[in-house]
Amino acid sequence: MPWIRVIEPDAATGTLKKEYDAAIKRAGRVYKIIKLFSLNPSALRGTMSLYMTLMHGRSVLSRAQREMIAVVVSQYNGCHY
């Protein structure tokens, strides 16, 4: 299994700490998928901005429909996230 070095929440500073704090506020913890971006906090910020726009922004699709699409695509791709 591949291994990617990540920065844990207790060692985060600056922009990364702000992103981790936001993750904790949203989900109660920092999930591994978020930690994978820890070496590039600006990429994490951009990814989260895209995610929030797609999943929480205005759309003709309901939030439930968007979640269902995400689940189907993840399943199809063999991704457990």
Residue frames relative to the residue before (quaternion, step in Angstrom):
aa qw qx qy qz dx dy dz
M 1.0000 0.0000 0.0000 0.0000 0.00 0.00 0.00
P 0.4842 -0.6743 0.4680 0.3032 3.61 -0.89 0.88
W 0.1973 -0.7599 0.6082 0.1171 3.53 -1.21 0.52
I 0.0822 -0.7768 0.6242 0.0130 3.55 -0.92 0.98
R 0.4196 -0.6969 0.5237 0.2528 3.55 -0.82 1.02
V 0.0305 -0.7898 0.6125 -0.0107 3.55 -0.95 0.91
I 0.4042 -0.6576 0.5739 0.2734 3.52 -1.33 0.34
E 0.3582 -0.7437 0.5300 0.1939 3.55 -0.72 1.10
P 0.6744 -0.5322 0.3291 0.3919 3.59 -1.14 0.57
D 0.6783 0.4997 -0.3129 0.4386 3.62 0.93 -0.74
A 0.7045 0.4193 -0.2661 0.5070 3.60 1.24 -0.23
A 0.4915 0.6884 -0.4155 0.3345 3.60 1.27 -0.09
T 0.0486 -0.7731 0.6323 0.0157 3.54 -1.16 0.73
G 0.8269 0.2904 -0.1743 0.4489 3.54 -1.34 0.17
T 0.8487 -0.0661 0.0918 0.5166 3.53 -1.00 -0.96
L 0.6454 0.5236 -0.3316 0.4465 3.58 0.95 -0.83
K 0.6373 0.5163 -0.3347 0.4639 3.59 0.95 -0.79
K 0.6356 0.5228 -0.3287 0.4634 3.60 0.98 -0.81
E 0.6678 0.4885 -0.3013 0.4739 3.60 0.95 -0.85
Y 0.6451 0.5027 -0.3194 0.4787 3.59 0.98 -0.78
D 0.6361 0.5201 -0.3297 0.4649 3.60 0.96 -0.82
A 0.6425 0.5098 -0.3168 0.4764 3.60 1.02 -0.80
A 0.6329 0.5287 -0.3281 0.4606 3.59 1.02 -0.79
I 0.6510 0.5059 -0.3103 0.4733 3.57 0.98 -0.86
K 0.6460 0.5121 -0.3223 0.4653 3.57 0.99 -0.79
R 0.6809 0.4888 -0.2830 0.4663 3.61 1.00 -0.82
A 0.8568 0.1777 -0.0105 0.4840 3.55 0.70 -1.13
G 0.5305 -0.6513 0.4046 0.3616 3.58 1.24 -0.10
R 0.7875 0.0681 -0.0498 0.6105 3.58 1.31 -0.03
V 0.4487 -0.6398 0.5385 0.3153 3.56 -1.34 0.10
Y 0.2810 -0.7846 0.5337 0.1433 3.56 -0.39 1.23
K 0.6687 -0.5256 0.3588 0.3845 3.56 -1.22 0.55
I 0.6226 0.5549 -0.3483 0.4279 3.59 0.98 -0.80
I 0.6373 0.5004 -0.3175 0.4926 3.60 1.12 -0.63
K 0.6515 0.5340 -0.3134 0.4384 3.59 0.94 -0.88
L 0.5775 0.6053 -0.3794 0.3951 3.59 1.11 -0.58
F 0.6880 0.4566 -0.2707 0.4949 3.57 1.20 -0.49
S 0.4051 0.7843 -0.4260 0.1980 3.59 1.25 -0.16
L 0.6611 0.4965 -0.3246 0.4594 3.61 1.08 -0.52
N 0.7546 0.2343 -0.1642 0.5905 3.57 1.30 -0.16
P 0.1657 -0.8448 0.5010 0.0891 3.60 0.36 1.23
S 0.6288 0.5250 -0.3638 0.4433 3.62 1.01 -0.61
A 0.6218 0.5076 -0.3431 0.4878 3.61 1.09 -0.61
L 0.6199 0.5295 -0.3391 0.4695 3.59 1.04 -0.73
R 0.6496 0.5162 -0.3133 0.4619 3.57 0.90 -0.91
G 0.6776 0.4891 -0.2898 0.4666 3.60 0.91 -0.89
T 0.6453 0.5194 -0.3118 0.4655 3.57 1.01 -0.85
M 0.6772 0.4816 -0.2968 0.4705 3.57 0.92 -0.87
S 0.6054 0.5428 -0.3521 0.4635 3.58 1.07 -0.66
L 0.6508 0.5003 -0.3068 0.4818 3.58 0.96 -0.89
Y 0.6488 0.5233 -0.3134 0.4549 3.59 0.89 -0.95
M 0.6876 0.4848 -0.2960 0.4524 3.58 0.79 -0.99
T 0.6370 0.5172 -0.3259 0.4696 3.60 1.03 -0.74
L 0.6970 0.4777 -0.2788 0.4562 3.57 0.88 -0.94
M 0.7833 0.3736 -0.1810 0.4627 3.57 0.82 -0.97
H 0.7991 0.2763 -0.1366 0.5161 3.61 1.08 -0.60
G 0.5599 0.6230 -0.3853 0.3873 3.59 1.26 -0.21
R 0.6962 -0.4426 0.3468 0.4463 3.55 -1.32 0.06
S 0.1571 0.7741 -0.5953 0.1473 3.56 -0.99 0.88
V 0.5117 -0.6032 0.5013 0.3507 3.55 -1.26 0.39
L 0.6267 0.5043 -0.3295 0.4944 3.59 1.27 -0.30
S 0.4583 -0.6534 0.5202 0.3041 3.56 -1.08 0.70
R 0.6544 -0.4864 0.3902 0.4276 3.56 -1.27 0.24
A 0.6372 0.5300 -0.3246 0.4557 3.59 1.00 -0.81
Q 0.6489 0.5073 -0.3230 0.4661 3.60 0.96 -0.79
R 0.6495 0.5080 -0.3195 0.4669 3.59 0.97 -0.81
E 0.6391 0.5139 -0.3212 0.4736 3.59 1.01 -0.79
M 0.6420 0.5210 -0.3266 0.4579 3.60 0.98 -0.81
I 0.6307 0.5194 -0.3282 0.4741 3.58 0.99 -0.81
A 0.6535 0.5163 -0.3150 0.4553 3.59 0.92 -0.89
V 0.6519 0.5130 -0.3127 0.4627 3.59 0.97 -0.83
V 0.6646 0.5022 -0.3067 0.4605 3.59 0.89 -0.92
V 0.6704 0.4872 -0.3029 0.4706 3.60 0.87 -0.89
S 0.6454 0.5125 -0.3213 0.4664 3.60 0.94 -0.83
Q 0.6503 0.5108 -0.3083 0.4703 3.57 0.94 -0.89
Y 0.6487 0.5211 -0.3084 0.4610 3.57 0.91 -0.92
N 0.7216 0.4326 -0.2332 0.4875 3.58 1.01 -0.84
G 0.4685 -0.6933 0.4351 0.3324 3.59 1.25 -0.07
C 0.4714 0.6642 -0.4339 0.3853 3.56 1.22 0.56
H 0.3313 -0.7718 0.5068 0.1943 3.59 -0.74 0.97
Y 0.5104 0.6036 -0.4583 0.4064 3.62 1.19 0.09
